Amino acid sequence: MIDPQVKQRLVEIVGENWVLDQPEELVAYSYDSTPMYQELPDIVVLPKTTEEVAKVMRIAYEYGIPVIPRGSATNLSGGTVPLKGGLVLALNRMNQILEIDEENLTATVQPGVITQELHQTVEAKGLFYPPDPGSLRISTIGGNIAENAGGLRGLKYGVTKDYVIALEAVLPNGDILHTGGKLAKDVAGYDLTKLLIGSEGTLAVITKATLKLLPLPETKRTMLAIFKDLTDAARAVSKIIANKIIPVTLEFMDNGTINVVEDYVKIGLPRDVEAILLMEQDGSKDQVDRDIEKMAEICRQEQAVSVQVASTAKEAEQLMTARRMALSALARLKPTTILEDATVPRSELAPMVETIKNVAKKYNLMICTFGHAGDGNLHPTCLTDVRNADEIKRVEKAFDEIYEKTIELGGTITGEHGVGIAKAGYLEWKVGKSGIEVMKGIKKAFDPKGILNPGKLFTDQPRKRVVIQS
Ligand SMILES: Cc1cc2nc3c(=O)[nH]c(=O)nc-3n(C[C@H](O)[C@H](O)[C@H](O)COP(=O)(O)OP(=O)(O)OC[C@H]3O[C@@H](n4cnc5c(N)ncnc54)[C@H](O)[C@@H]3O)c2cc1C
């Protein structure tokens, strides 16, 4: 319950329409894209300006109210669930592209800008913002930054952190922090910009970002290679890179995913193969043609049963859509879809996919795997039903085993979805005790009262992945 006096002060800051506390409104802000986590906030506030955010934070700080920053809530780690109630700070009204600076090749945006809108706006000027999470049609730049989102173009172009050069952020006490600038070089002190990227709303509220842009590549081509054998596909991935070709996209789908996607999009994907690799290259026309030919040759050498190069933009789009649809297609099968984010060195892809298959068999679960093969970033996706308590216990054990193996292979517990609540139990496996202590120290320096997104990243229950409601 929020003190009526506090509510009144919030209304004075943002206006009556932008403070929500009716039960049906609160329910809408009680969950995100992560299944099995839900908690009601006490109040929701939608500010329009940085000054409003600062004033709201000052009140929250004074009263010790938890604040959960929120973009479009598409995150897959429970990052925006108000675990301890409090105030959801929804940043969707701060949705202006403030500037596109063609001399410095930068875009300055508010956090609520939708990723695809930024893409379209800069591309109309012959410019390019590479980070492209699968959720780009709805996710916000603020959420992308706070999760350090990746996407299908990560192999060649990197992830969100490679494009954020300056931030404005409001600290928990309401002070406004500026980091970085429109600079190609800046080594003044600790890199606070990078520290805020991927901080999952636990350190400060991002209110403005300056992003690096690139010239839009001249052309791009897409191809699909189909493999009977998983190890052949994994070898093709390694060999492409070893041949000094860095494609924009090098995506993987396993047999389970292929079948489900084909049921959904019906574009003639073969149903009886172990793996599909989807590749895209961009750049100058000559270079793209050379790379595509070479990649096709490598796939054939590695026993691909078919290699199909898209001959038209429409065909290419169809192939990319098939991959982008993987999660939606899988989500149609069962009531609960748990999408995970195990990431290993590229060379360990085949053993990792084999492990996932074996673990699924051992626990009698349906786990389909797809992901960014070129980045070693896999998304084992368990199709289950939260109402089946026995199965959910097996899901929990299965993911424990998958993550143990991920770490054993030199991997990490999340390549792009963040830690949130879902991975908090595993964080120590990756960063060790001293890593956790340093991170807690940083959290304390930014947020001494612990009001920003409490219960995320750190947990008292090591190992637990899934919350079982018995
Ligand atoms: C279908 C689908 C496909 C996806 N594909 C990808 C993918 O390819 N790559 C990938 O990386 N992710 C992917 N995701 C996950 C998700 O879309 C990304 O993490 C995205 O960046 C989240 O953006 P959002 O606006 O929804 O943020 P939210 O989910 O609202 O918030 C995410 C986190 O950021 C914090 N936050 C939000 N805004 C701010 C702010 N202004 N200041 C401080 N903290 C803030 C929140 O507290 C939370 O911890 C996918 C999700 C779905 C549902």
The ligand as a Gaussian input file, in Angstrom:
#p B3LYP/6-31G(d) Opt

LIG

0 1
 C       10.233000     -12.873000     -28.555000
 C       11.434000     -12.335000     -27.821000
 C       12.657000     -12.329000     -28.463000
 C       13.792000     -11.819000     -27.798000
 N       14.982000     -11.809000     -28.463000
 C       16.068000     -11.306000     -27.846000
 C       17.324000     -11.276000     -28.517000
 O       17.451000     -11.700000     -29.657000
 N       18.371000     -10.751000     -27.838000
 C       18.257000     -10.276000     -26.568000
 O       19.249000      -9.813000     -26.015000
 N       17.087000     -10.300000     -25.910000
 C       15.991000     -10.794000     -26.516000
 N       14.802000     -10.821000     -25.850000
 C       14.727000     -10.313000     -24.470000
 C       14.273000      -8.839000     -24.356000
 O       13.477000      -8.457000     -25.439000
 C       15.450000      -7.891000     -24.242000
 O       16.126000      -8.132000     -23.031000
 C       15.070000      -6.401000     -24.308000
 O       16.260000      -5.651000     -24.296000
 C       14.201000      -5.913000     -23.164000
 O       13.690000      -4.634000     -23.487000
 P       12.390000      -4.070000     -22.779000
 O       12.135000      -2.704000     -23.270000
 O       11.275000      -5.027000     -22.934000
 O       12.893000      -4.026000     -21.274000
 P       12.153000      -4.539000     -19.978000
 O       11.870000      -5.996000     -20.092000
 O       11.035000      -3.657000     -19.653000
 O       13.311000      -4.322000     -18.903000
 C       14.464000      -5.115000     -18.932000
 C       15.386000      -4.728000     -17.765000
 O       15.844000      -3.410000     -17.945000
 C       15.462000      -2.565000     -16.876000
 N       15.127000      -1.292000     -17.505000
 C       14.226000      -1.060000     -18.494000
 N       14.266000       0.230000     -18.850000
 C       15.203000       0.816000     -18.071000
 C       15.719000       2.137000     -17.957000
 N       15.288000       3.119000     -18.745000
 N       16.674000       2.380000     -17.021000
 C       17.143000       1.404000     -16.228000
 N       16.703000       0.147000     -16.301000
 C       15.756000      -0.145000     -17.212000
 C       14.326000      -3.272000     -16.183000
 O       14.276000      -2.951000     -14.806000
 C       14.702000      -4.730000     -16.404000
 O       15.630000      -5.156000     -15.450000
 C       13.669000     -11.340000     -26.473000
 C       12.431000     -11.358000     -25.823000
 C       11.323000     -11.857000     -26.484000
 C       10.014000     -11.867000     -25.772000

